[in-house]
């Protein structure tokens, strides 16, 4: 049975981004003919200037109308294209949907709902198919406007903003076909033999010679007579009666199971280092180098480790004691988080061997 197919659509800021996504999708094994890009190539608004011949009949609005079947979203995507964005649509088997969606999100797919909300702030109500598409310059200004706030930007020449981003794991469910049963019934003929005993009657006529005087009782027989004797025979009569011998009952039973989802999420961590007032270098390497060395000589000199091996552990403790994430927390409160973060950053290291050095660097700030 052929696998169910799904249409996936996403908008991107310009044609080059959409074209790059198209190449990556092809590398995933999705046929090139199943991927389409829509953009305002005539005005160069999306950064595409060739006049290609792959425009769908009916224009951009017609393309989205056919894709969405008249749903309101068709107008939103058509408006995004009119304003200089490029839209990628593809048809893939259900098994490749998640892979395609993840790739498009990683490549900067636009949140169309958020995009349309920003259009509405400027007075947009609904897509007008007769409205002129944006020119290259208008689209460039629109992209610049939409891009503000999505990266670390300078405000008023005095502030620099670094967005701290954290991914959340959202687990949902969808129904997929996992199997089934199809039951057919058809009529089968088979020969049947049965013996039946049939009776037949046959008339026998005999002539018996008699020589006796005619008696008075025989007088009435002296007349014309006719005698008929019927012969009877049995014939086979076949009658078939249908009887229900068995029933095949088809039903479904539902069972449930618990599946543990394992994945990773990412978040932005901001590392804050105190700069030396005079030299502009970080204080970890200058201010406390001698202290770290003395602590090493006292606690680690006989362990066979070198100071250069442990110095990053001292600096790690110092650095994260200054981190806003740990500011004001005690060592006992923060230790589990520090251990998890340290082992994630240094998978080949040992927390137990480095703990005292990290604690010493931490205490240089907190005490």
C-alpha positions as YAML, in Angstrom:
chain: A
units: angstrom
residues:
- id: 1
  name: UNK
  ca: [0.00, 0.00, 0.00]
- id: 2
  name: UNK
  ca: [1.51, 3.39, -0.99]
- id: 3
  name: UNK
  ca: [2.68, 5.59, 1.89]
- id: 4
  name: UNK
  ca: [0.60, 8.66, 2.70]
- id: 5
  name: UNK
  ca: [2.12, 11.92, 1.40]
- id: 6
  name: UNK
  ca: [2.12, 15.33, 3.09]
- id: 7
  name: UNK
  ca: [2.71, 18.85, 1.81]
- id: 8
  name: UNK
  ca: [5.10, 21.01, 3.85]
- id: 9
  name: UNK
  ca: [5.43, 24.77, 3.27]
- id: 10
  name: UNK
  ca: [7.72, 27.41, 4.80]
- id: 11
  name: UNK
  ca: [8.68, 31.01, 4.06]
- id: 12
  name: UNK
  ca: [12.21, 32.44, 4.03]
- id: 13
  name: UNK
  ca: [13.57, 35.98, 3.95]
- id: 14
  name: UNK
  ca: [15.07, 35.77, 0.47]
- id: 15
  name: UNK
  ca: [15.48, 33.50, -2.52]
- id: 16
  name: UNK
  ca: [19.05, 32.49, -1.74]
- id: 17
  name: UNK
  ca: [17.94, 31.03, 1.61]
- id: 18
  name: UNK
  ca: [15.09, 29.17, -0.07]
- id: 19
  name: UNK
  ca: [17.42, 27.86, -2.77]
- id: 20
  name: UNK
  ca: [19.89, 26.65, -0.14]
- id: 21
  name: UNK
  ca: [17.08, 24.80, 1.66]
- id: 22
  name: UNK
  ca: [16.04, 23.25, -1.64]
- id: 23
  name: UNK
  ca: [19.56, 21.85, -2.15]
- id: 24
  name: UNK
  ca: [19.63, 20.46, 1.39]
- id: 25
  name: UNK
  ca: [16.23, 18.80, 0.90]
- id: 26
  name: UNK
  ca: [17.45, 17.16, -2.28]
- id: 27
  name: UNK
  ca: [20.46, 15.87, -0.33]
- id: 28
  name: UNK
  ca: [17.98, 14.27, 2.09]
- id: 29
  name: UNK
  ca: [16.67, 12.21, -0.79]
- id: 30
  name: UNK
  ca: [13.60, 14.27, -1.69]
- id: 31
  name: UNK
  ca: [13.20, 14.43, -5.50]
- id: 32
  name: UNK
  ca: [13.89, 17.85, -6.99]
- id: 33
  name: UNK
  ca: [10.57, 17.81, -8.86]
- id: 34
  name: UNK
  ca: [8.69, 17.55, -5.52]
- id: 35
  name: UNK
  ca: [10.13, 20.89, -4.32]
- id: 36
  name: UNK
  ca: [8.91, 24.30, -5.54]
- id: 37
  name: UNK
  ca: [10.05, 27.83, -4.76]
- id: 38
  name: UNK
  ca: [7.73, 30.82, -5.12]
- id: 39
  name: UNK
  ca: [9.12, 34.38, -5.19]
- id: 40
  name: UNK
  ca: [8.66, 37.75, -6.83]
- id: 41
  name: UNK
  ca: [11.43, 37.25, -9.35]
- id: 42
  name: UNK
  ca: [10.09, 39.97, -11.66]
- id: 43
  name: UNK
  ca: [10.91, 42.74, -9.19]
- id: 44
  name: UNK
  ca: [13.99, 41.04, -7.80]
- id: 45
  name: UNK
  ca: [12.44, 41.55, -4.36]
- id: 46
  name: UNK
  ca: [13.57, 38.17, -3.07]
- id: 47
  name: UNK
  ca: [17.04, 38.52, -4.53]
- id: 48
  name: UNK
  ca: [16.22, 36.51, -7.64]
- id: 49
  name: UNK
  ca: [16.53, 38.18, -11.01]
- id: 50
  name: UNK
  ca: [16.19, 35.33, -13.56]
- id: 51
  name: UNK
  ca: [12.85, 35.00, -15.26]
- id: 52
  name: UNK
  ca: [12.61, 31.17, -14.93]
- id: 53
  name: UNK
  ca: [9.77, 29.24, -16.47]
- id: 54
  name: UNK
  ca: [8.58, 27.34, -13.42]
- id: 55
  name: UNK
  ca: [5.85, 29.75, -12.35]
- id: 56
  name: UNK
  ca: [2.59, 27.96, -11.67]
- id: 57
  name: UNK
  ca: [-0.38, 28.71, -13.86]
- id: 58
  name: UNK
  ca: [-2.66, 31.16, -12.13]
- id: 59
  name: UNK
  ca: [0.15, 33.15, -10.53]
- id: 60
  name: UNK
  ca: [1.24, 33.21, -6.90]
- id: 61
  name: UNK
  ca: [-2.26, 33.67, -5.46]
- id: 62
  name: UNK
  ca: [-3.56, 30.82, -7.60]
- id: 63
  name: UNK
  ca: [-0.68, 28.59, -6.49]
- id: 64
  name: UNK
  ca: [-1.42, 29.09, -2.79]
- id: 65
  name: UNK
  ca: [-5.16, 28.81, -3.35]
- id: 66
  name: UNK
  ca: [-4.68, 25.38, -4.90]
- id: 67
  name: UNK
  ca: [-2.21, 24.39, -2.18]
- id: 68
  name: UNK
  ca: [-4.44, 25.41, 0.76]
- id: 69
  name: UNK
  ca: [-7.83, 24.81, -0.87]
- id: 70
  name: UNK
  ca: [-9.07, 28.33, -0.15]
- id: 71
  name: UNK
  ca: [-7.94, 28.39, 3.51]
- id: 72
  name: UNK
  ca: [-7.05, 31.82, 4.95]
- id: 73
  name: UNK
  ca: [-3.39, 30.77, 5.20]
- id: 74
  name: UNK
  ca: [-3.12, 30.91, 1.42]
- id: 75
  name: UNK
  ca: [-3.49, 34.69, 1.52]
- id: 76
  name: UNK
  ca: [-0.92, 35.06, 4.30]
- id: 77
  name: UNK
  ca: [1.75, 33.18, 2.34]
- id: 78
  name: UNK
  ca: [0.87, 35.06, -0.86]
- id: 79
  name: UNK
  ca: [1.29, 38.34, 1.04]
- id: 80
  name: UNK
  ca: [4.67, 37.18, 2.37]
- id: 81
  name: UNK
  ca: [5.81, 36.53, -1.20]
- id: 82
  name: UNK
  ca: [4.47, 39.91, -2.33]
- id: 83
  name: UNK
  ca: [6.61, 41.58, 0.31]
- id: 84
  name: UNK
  ca: [9.80, 39.94, -0.92]
- id: 85
  name: UNK
  ca: [9.95, 36.63, 0.91]
- id: 86
  name: UNK
  ca: [10.46, 33.31, -0.85]
- id: 87
  name: UNK
  ca: [8.32, 30.27, -0.09]
- id: 88
  name: UNK
  ca: [9.41, 26.63, -0.35]
- id: 89
  name: UNK
  ca: [6.75, 23.91, -0.72]
- id: 90
  name: UNK
  ca: [7.39, 20.21, -0.99]
- id: 91
  name: UNK
  ca: [5.44, 16.96, -1.03]
- id: 92
  name: UNK
  ca: [7.01, 14.12, 0.93]
- id: 93
  name: UNK
  ca: [6.04, 10.75, 2.42]
- id: 94
  name: UNK
  ca: [4.88, 10.95, 6.03]
- id: 95
  name: UNK
  ca: [8.10, 9.26, 7.17]
- id: 96
  name: UNK
  ca: [10.17, 12.25, 5.94]
- id: 97
  name: UNK
  ca: [7.96, 15.07, 7.26]
- id: 98
  name: UNK
  ca: [9.77, 15.54, 10.61]
- id: 99
  name: UNK
  ca: [13.17, 15.46, 8.91]
- id: 100
  name: UNK
  ca: [12.12, 18.10, 6.37]
- id: 101
  name: UNK
  ca: [10.49, 20.33, 9.02]
- id: 102
  name: UNK
  ca: [13.57, 20.20, 11.27]
- id: 103
  name: UNK
  ca: [15.85, 21.14, 8.38]
- id: 104
  name: UNK
  ca: [13.67, 24.08, 7.31]
- id: 105
  name: UNK
  ca: [13.48, 25.37, 10.89]
- id: 106
  name: UNK
  ca: [17.26, 25.12, 11.24]
- id: 107
  name: UNK
  ca: [17.67, 27.12, 8.03]
- id: 108
  name: UNK
  ca: [15.64, 30.05, 9.35]
- id: 109
  name: UNK
  ca: [12.04, 29.39, 8.32]
- id: 110
  name: UNK
  ca: [9.82, 32.37, 9.20]
- id: 111
  name: UNK
  ca: [7.04, 32.08, 11.78]
- id: 112
  name: UNK
  ca: [4.25, 33.09, 9.40]
- id: 113
  name: UNK
  ca: [1.78, 33.85, 12.21]
- id: 114
  name: UNK
  ca: [4.24, 36.24, 13.84]
- id: 115
  name: UNK
  ca: [5.06, 37.74, 10.44]
- id: 116
  name: UNK
  ca: [1.40, 38.42, 9.62]
- id: 117
  name: UNK
  ca: [0.87, 39.90, 13.09]
- id: 118
  name: UNK
  ca: [3.60, 42.44, 12.31]
- id: 119
  name: UNK
  ca: [1.90, 43.18, 8.96]
- id: 120
  name: UNK
  ca: [-1.33, 43.92, 10.80]
- id: 121
  name: UNK
  ca: [0.42, 46.47, 13.00]
- id: 122
  name: UNK
  ca: [1.04, 48.39, 9.77]
- id: 123
  name: UNK
  ca: [-2.61, 48.24, 8.71]
- id: 124
  name: UNK
  ca: [-2.65, 44.97, 6.75]
- id: 125
  name: UNK
  ca: [-6.00, 43.19, 6.82]
- id: 126
  name: UNK
  ca: [-5.89, 40.56, 4.09]
- id: 127
  name: UNK
  ca: [-3.99, 39.77, 0.91]
- id: 128
  name: UNK
  ca: [-4.97, 41.79, -2.15]
- id: 129
  name: UNK
  ca: [-4.03, 39.87, -5.29]
- id: 130
  name: UNK
  ca: [-4.18, 43.10, -7.31]
- id: 131
  name: UNK
  ca: [-1.64, 44.90, -5.10]
- id: 132
  name: UNK
  ca: [1.72, 45.56, -6.72]
- id: 133
  name: UNK
  ca: [4.60, 43.42, -5.45]
- id: 134
  name: UNK
  ca: [7.38, 45.09, -3.49]
- id: 135
  name: UNK
  ca: [10.34, 46.42, -5.38]
- id: 136
  name: UNK
  ca: [13.85, 45.24, -4.53]
- id: 137
  name: UNK
  ca: [14.44, 48.33, -2.36]
- id: 138
  name: UNK
  ca: [11.08, 48.05, -0.56]
- id: 139
  name: UNK
  ca: [11.70, 44.38, 0.17]
- id: 140
  name: UNK
  ca: [15.21, 45.14, 1.46]
- id: 141
  name: UNK
  ca: [13.82, 47.73, 3.90]
- id: 142
  name: UNK
  ca: [11.14, 45.26, 5.00]
- id: 143
  name: UNK
  ca: [13.74, 42.57, 5.68]
- id: 144
  name: UNK
  ca: [15.89, 44.98, 7.64]
- id: 145
  name: UNK
  ca: [12.89, 45.97, 9.73]
- id: 146
  name: UNK
  ca: [11.86, 42.36, 10.44]
- id: 147
  name: UNK
  ca: [15.41, 41.32, 11.26]
- id: 148
  name: UNK
  ca: [15.82, 43.88, 14.03]
- id: 149
  name: UNK
  ca: [15.82, 42.26, 17.42]
- id: 150
  name: UNK
  ca: [16.58, 38.76, 16.12]
- id: 151
  name: UNK
  ca: [20.33, 39.10, 16.69]
- id: 152
  name: UNK
  ca: [22.53, 40.91, 19.18]
- id: 153
  name: UNK
  ca: [22.07, 44.58, 18.20]
- id: 154
  name: UNK
  ca: [23.27, 47.92, 19.49]
- id: 155
  name: UNK
  ca: [20.62, 50.25, 20.89]
- id: 156
  name: UNK
  ca: [21.20, 53.98, 20.93]
- id: 157
  name: UNK
  ca: [24.93, 53.37, 20.64]
- id: 158
  name: UNK
  ca: [25.10, 52.54, 24.34]
- id: 159
  name: UNK
  ca: [23.70, 49.03, 24.90]
- id: 160
  name: UNK
  ca: [24.58, 45.70, 23.35]
- id: 161
  name: UNK
  ca: [22.00, 42.99, 23.61]
- id: 162
  name: UNK
  ca: [22.78, 39.27, 23.43]
- id: 163
  name: UNK
  ca: [19.59, 37.17, 23.35]
- id: 164
  name: UNK
  ca: [19.64, 34.22, 25.73]
- id: 165
  name: UNK
  ca: [17.81, 31.43, 23.96]
- id: 166
  name: UNK
  ca: [16.61, 28.19, 25.48]
- id: 167
  name: UNK
  ca: [15.02, 25.32, 23.63]
- id: 168
  name: UNK
  ca: [12.04, 23.50, 25.11]
- id: 169
  name: UNK
  ca: [11.25, 19.88, 24.33]
- id: 170
  name: UNK
  ca: [7.65, 19.56, 23.18]
- id: 171
  name: UNK
  ca: [6.44, 16.01, 22.80]
- id: 172
  name: UNK
  ca: [3.16, 15.32, 21.03]
- id: 173
  name: UNK
  ca: [1.40, 12.34, 19.50]
- id: 174
  name: UNK
  ca: [0.12, 11.59, 16.05]
- id: 175
  name: UNK
  ca: [-1.67, 8.58, 14.69]
- id: 176
  name: UNK
  ca: [0.16, 6.48, 12.14]
- id: 177
  name: UNK
  ca: [-0.88, 3.26, 10.45]
- id: 178
  name: UNK
  ca: [0.99, 0.39, 12.07]
- id: 179
  name: UNK
  ca: [-0.75, -2.59, 10.47]
- id: 180
  name: UNK
  ca: [-4.19, -4.10, 10.14]
- id: 181
  name: UNK
  ca: [-6.24, -7.04, 8.93]
- id: 182
  name: UNK
  ca: [-8.24, -7.32, 5.73]
- id: 183
  name: UNK
  ca: [-10.74, -10.23, 5.61]
- id: 184
  name: UNK
  ca: [-12.17, -11.54, 2.33]
- id: 185
  name: UNK
  ca: [-15.01, -14.04, 1.85]
- id: 186
  name: UNK
  ca: [-15.70, -15.88, -1.40]
- id: 187
  name: UNK
  ca: [-17.75, -18.88, -2.52]
- id: 188
  name: UNK
  ca: [-15.98, -22.19, -3.04]
- id: 189
  name: UNK
  ca: [-17.66, -25.00, -4.97]
- id: 190
  name: UNK
  ca: [-16.90, -28.61, -4.21]
- id: 191
  name: UNK
  ca: [-18.42, -31.80, -5.69]
- id: 192
  name: UNK
  ca: [-20.69, -33.89, -3.45]
- id: 193
  name: UNK
  ca: [-21.62, -37.57, -4.13]
- id: 194
  name: UNK
  ca: [-24.57, -39.25, -2.46]
- id: 195
  name: UNK
  ca: [-26.30, -42.57, -3.34]
- id: 196
  name: UNK
  ca: [-30.10, -42.50, -3.66]
- id: 197
  name: UNK
  ca: [-32.21, -45.68, -4.16]
- id: 198
  name: UNK
  ca: [-34.99, -45.12, -6.71]
- id: 199
  name: UNK
  ca: [-37.98, -47.45, -7.34]
- id: 200
  name: UNK
  ca: [-39.72, -48.01, -10.66]
- id: 201
  name: UNK
  ca: [-42.97, -49.84, -11.43]
- id: 202
  name: UNK
  ca: [-43.39, -51.90, -14.58]
- id: 203
  name: UNK
  ca: [-46.74, -53.44, -15.80]
- id: 204
  name: UNK
  ca: [-46.56, -57.12, -16.53]
- id: 205
  name: UNK
  ca: [-49.15, -58.68, -18.86]
- id: 206
  name: UNK
  ca: [-49.57, -62.50, -18.84]
- id: 207
  name: UNK
  ca: [-51.82, -64.71, -20.78]
- id: 208
  name: UNK
  ca: [-52.86, -67.81, -18.89]
- id: 209
  name: UNK
  ca: [-54.59, -70.58, -20.73]
- id: 210
  name: UNK
  ca: [-57.89, -71.56, -19.04]
- id: 211
  name: UNK
  ca: [-60.39, -74.18, -20.11]
- id: 212
  name: UNK
  ca: [-63.53, -74.11, -17.98]
- id: 213
  name: UNK
  ca: [-67.20, -73.53, -18.60]
- id: 214
  name: UNK
  ca: [-68.49, -69.98, -18.43]
- id: 215
  name: UNK
  ca: [-70.21, -69.48, -15.16]
- id: 216
  name: UNK
  ca: [-73.02, -67.16, -14.38]
- id: 217
  name: UNK
  ca: [-70.54, -64.94, -12.56]
- id: 218
  name: UNK
  ca: [-68.56, -64.55, -15.73]
- id: 219
  name: UNK
  ca: [-71.58, -63.36, -17.72]
- id: 220
  name: UNK
  ca: [-71.06, -59.67, -16.92]
- id: 221
  name: UNK
  ca: [-67.62, -59.88, -18.35]
- id: 222
  name: UNK
  ca: [-69.05, -60.61, -21.74]
- id: 223
  name: UNK
  ca: [-68.70, -56.96, -22.86]
- id: 224
  name: UNK
  ca: [-66.13, -54.52, -24.11]
- id: 225
  name: UNK
  ca: [-63.71, -53.53, -21.39]
- id: 226
  name: UNK
  ca: [-60.68, -51.25, -20.97]
- id: 227
  name: UNK
  ca: [-58.20, -51.55, -18.17]
- id: 228
  name: UNK
  ca: [-55.42, -48.98, -17.54]
- id: 229
  name: UNK
  ca: [-52.58, -49.62, -15.17]
- id: 230
  name: UNK
  ca: [-50.06, -46.80, -14.59]
- id: 231
  name: UNK
  ca: [-46.41, -47.45, -14.09]
- id: 232
  name: UNK
  ca: [-44.77, -45.23, -11.41]
- id: 233
  name: UNK
  ca: [-41.06, -44.39, -11.05]
- id: 234
  name: UNK
  ca: [-39.09, -42.34, -8.48]
- id: 235
  name: UNK
  ca: [-36.88, -39.51, -9.71]
- id: 236
  name: UNK
  ca: [-34.10, -37.69, -7.89]
- id: 237
  name: UNK
  ca: [-35.14, -34.30, -6.47]
- id: 238
  name: UNK
  ca: [-32.20, -32.11, -5.42]
- id: 239
  name: UNK
  ca: [-32.73, -29.25, -2.99]
- id: 240
  name: UNK
  ca: [-29.96, -27.18, -1.37]
- id: 241
  name: UNK
  ca: [-30.37, -25.37, 1.91]
- id: 242
  name: UNK
  ca: [-27.75, -22.89, 3.24]
- id: 243
  name: UNK
  ca: [-26.86, -23.10, 6.91]
- id: 244
  name: UNK
  ca: [-24.54, -20.81, 8.91]
- id: 245
  name: UNK
  ca: [-21.80, -23.03, 10.29]
- id: 246
  name: UNK
  ca: [-19.38, -20.38, 11.67]
- id: 247
  name: UNK
  ca: [-19.03, -16.61, 12.17]
- id: 248
  name: UNK
  ca: [-15.82, -14.60, 11.69]
- id: 249
  name: UNK
  ca: [-15.94, -11.63, 14.08]
- id: 250
  name: UNK
  ca: [-13.64, -8.67, 13.30]
- id: 251
  name: UNK
  ca: [-13.03, -6.10, 16.01]
- id: 252
  name: UNK
  ca: [-10.27, -3.96, 17.55]
- id: 253
  name: UNK
  ca: [-8.82, -3.82, 21.01]
- id: 254
  name: UNK
  ca: [-6.74, -0.91, 22.29]
- id: 255
  name: UNK
  ca: [-3.60, -1.28, 24.36]
- id: 256
  name: UNK
  ca: [-1.33, 1.47, 25.64]
- id: 257
  name: UNK
  ca: [2.39, 1.65, 26.25]
- id: 258
  name: UNK
  ca: [4.73, 4.23, 27.70]
- id: 259
  name: UNK
  ca: [7.65, 5.33, 25.57]
- id: 260
  name: UNK
  ca: [10.46, 7.45, 26.94]
- id: 261
  name: UNK
  ca: [11.53, 10.25, 24.63]
- id: 262
  name: UNK
  ca: [15.23, 11.03, 24.71]
- id: 263
  name: UNK
  ca: [16.54, 14.17, 23.04]
- id: 264
  name: UNK
  ca: [18.75, 17.15, 23.72]
- id: 265
  name: UNK
  ca: [17.83, 20.80, 24.02]
- id: 266
  name: UNK
  ca: [20.14, 23.76, 23.67]
- id: 267
  name: UNK
  ca: [20.32, 27.02, 25.53]
- id: 268
  name: UNK
  ca: [22.51, 30.07, 25.44]
- id: 269
  name: UNK
  ca: [24.97, 30.49, 28.29]
- id: 270
  name: UNK
  ca: [26.60, 33.84, 28.79]
- id: 271
  name: UNK
  ca: [30.13, 33.77, 30.19]
- id: 272
  name: UNK
  ca: [31.08, 36.89, 32.11]
- id: 273
  name: UNK
  ca: [34.73, 37.61, 32.86]
- id: 274
  name: UNK
  ca: [35.97, 40.45, 35.01]
- id: 275
  name: UNK
  ca: [38.57, 42.55, 33.20]
- id: 276
  name: UNK
  ca: [41.69, 43.85, 34.92]
- id: 277
  name: UNK
  ca: [41.27, 47.57, 35.51]
- id: 278
  name: UNK
  ca: [44.70, 48.46, 34.14]
- id: 279
  name: UNK
  ca: [45.44, 45.94, 31.45]
- id: 280
  name: UNK
  ca: [42.00, 44.95, 30.27]
- id: 281
  name: UNK
  ca: [42.87, 41.25, 30.64]
- id: 282
  name: UNK
  ca: [40.82, 38.80, 32.65]
- id: 283
  name: UNK
  ca: [41.65, 38.70, 36.33]
- id: 284
  name: UNK
  ca: [41.84, 34.91, 36.44]
- id: 285
  name: UNK
  ca: [45.22, 34.81, 34.76]
- id: 286
  name: UNK
  ca: [46.84, 37.78, 36.52]
- id: 287
  name: UNK
  ca: [45.39, 38.51, 39.92]
- id: 288
  name: UNK
  ca: [45.23, 34.99, 41.36]
- id: 289
  name: UNK
  ca: [47.90, 33.07, 39.50]
- id: 290
  name: UNK
  ca: [50.19, 33.01, 42.52]
- id: 291
  name: UNK
  ca: [47.34, 31.95, 44.81]
- id: 292
  name: UNK
  ca: [46.43, 29.12, 42.45]
- id: 293
  name: UNK
  ca: [50.07, 28.02, 42.37]
- id: 294
  name: UNK
  ca: [50.33, 27.97, 46.18]
- id: 295
  name: UNK
  ca: [47.11, 26.00, 46.48]
- id: 296
  name: UNK
  ca: [48.39, 23.54, 43.86]
- id: 297
  name: UNK
  ca: [51.70, 23.06, 45.66]
- id: 298
  name: UNK
  ca: [49.89, 22.35, 48.91]
- id: 299
  name: UNK
  ca: [47.19, 20.02, 47.62]
- id: 300
  name: UNK
  ca: [48.26, 18.53, 44.29]
- id: 301
  name: UNK
  ca: [52.06, 18.58, 44.06]
- id: 302
  name: UNK
  ca: [52.33, 14.93, 45.10]
- id: 303
  name: UNK
  ca: [49.43, 13.77, 42.89]
- id: 304
  name: UNK
  ca: [51.50, 13.56, 39.72]
- id: 305
  name: UNK
  ca: [49.41, 16.24, 37.98]
- id: 306
  name: UNK
  ca: [50.86, 19.46, 36.62]
- id: 307
  name: UNK
  ca: [49.74, 22.97, 37.40]
- id: 308
  name: UNK
  ca: [48.87, 23.57, 33.73]
- id: 309
  name: UNK
  ca: [46.47, 20.63, 33.90]
- id: 310
  name: UNK
  ca: [44.60, 22.08, 36.87]
- id: 311
  name: UNK
  ca: [44.76, 25.76, 36.03]
- id: 312
  name: UNK
  ca: [41.61, 25.59, 33.80]
- id: 313
  name: UNK
  ca: [39.73, 24.13, 36.79]
- id: 314
  name: UNK
  ca: [40.75, 27.10, 39.00]
- id: 315
  name: UNK
  ca: [39.65, 29.52, 36.29]
- id: 316
  name: UNK
  ca: [36.40, 27.61, 35.72]
- id: 317
  name: UNK
  ca: [35.43, 28.06, 39.38]
- id: 318
  name: UNK
  ca: [36.39, 31.74, 39.31]
- id: 319
  name: UNK
  ca: [34.54, 32.42, 36.05]
- id: 320
  name: UNK
  ca: [31.27, 30.79, 37.06]
- id: 321
  name: UNK
  ca: [31.25, 32.39, 40.48]
- id: 322
  name: UNK
  ca: [30.96, 35.65, 38.46]
- id: 323
  name: UNK
  ca: [28.25, 34.24, 36.17]
- id: 324
  name: UNK
  ca: [24.81, 35.82, 36.80]
- id: 325
  name: UNK
  ca: [23.35, 32.30, 36.76]
- id: 326
  name: UNK
  ca: [25.26, 31.48, 39.97]
- id: 327
  name: UNK
  ca: [25.53, 34.95, 41.50]
- id: 328
  name: UNK
  ca: [24.54, 34.88, 45.17]
- id: 329
  name: UNK
  ca: [24.37, 31.08, 45.38]
- id: 330
  name: UNK
  ca: [26.36, 29.05, 47.87]
- id: 331
  name: UNK
  ca: [28.76, 26.33, 46.81]
- id: 332
  name: UNK
  ca: [26.52, 23.59, 48.24]
- id: 333
  name: UNK
  ca: [23.54, 24.95, 46.35]
- id: 334
  name: UNK
  ca: [25.39, 25.33, 43.03]
- id: 335
  name: UNK
  ca: [27.64, 22.25, 43.10]
- id: 336
  name: UNK
  ca: [25.31, 19.86, 41.25]
- id: 337
  name: UNK
  ca: [24.76, 22.37, 38.44]
- id: 338
  name: UNK
  ca: [28.46, 23.16, 38.23]
- id: 339
  name: UNK
  ca: [29.36, 19.47, 38.06]
- id: 340
  name: UNK
  ca: [26.85, 18.81, 35.28]
- id: 341
  name: UNK
  ca: [28.05, 21.80, 33.27]
- id: 342
  name: UNK
  ca: [31.73, 21.02, 33.81]
- id: 343
  name: UNK
  ca: [31.44, 17.37, 32.73]
- id: 344
  name: UNK
  ca: [29.43, 18.39, 29.69]
- id: 345
  name: UNK
  ca: [32.18, 20.80, 28.67]
- id: 346
  name: UNK
  ca: [35.00, 18.42, 29.64]
- id: 347
  name: UNK
  ca: [33.73, 14.90, 28.97]
- id: 348
  name: UNK
  ca: [37.14, 13.28, 29.51]
- id: 349
  name: UNK
  ca: [37.76, 14.92, 32.87]
- id: 350
  name: UNK
  ca: [36.89, 13.85, 36.43]
- id: 351
  name: UNK
  ca: [34.92, 16.08, 38.75]
- id: 352
  name: UNK
  ca: [36.28, 14.43, 41.87]
- id: 353
  name: UNK
  ca: [39.91, 15.17, 40.84]
- id: 354
  name: UNK
  ca: [39.16, 18.77, 39.85]
- id: 355
  name: UNK
  ca: [36.60, 19.65, 42.50]
- id: 356
  name: UNK
  ca: [39.02, 21.19, 45.04]
- id: 357
  name: UNK
  ca: [40.62, 23.41, 42.40]
- id: 358
  name: UNK
  ca: [37.23, 24.54, 41.11]
- id: 359
  name: UNK
  ca: [36.07, 25.23, 44.68]
- id: 360
  name: UNK
  ca: [39.19, 27.29, 45.34]
- id: 361
  name: UNK
  ca: [38.56, 29.45, 42.26]
- id: 362
  name: UNK
  ca: [34.92, 29.83, 43.31]
- id: 363
  name: UNK
  ca: [35.90, 30.90, 46.82]
- id: 364
  name: UNK
  ca: [38.22, 33.62, 45.47]
- id: 365
  name: UNK
  ca: [35.05, 35.40, 44.32]
- id: 366
  name: UNK
  ca: [32.45, 34.44, 46.91]
- id: 367
  name: UNK
  ca: [34.74, 34.90, 49.92]
...
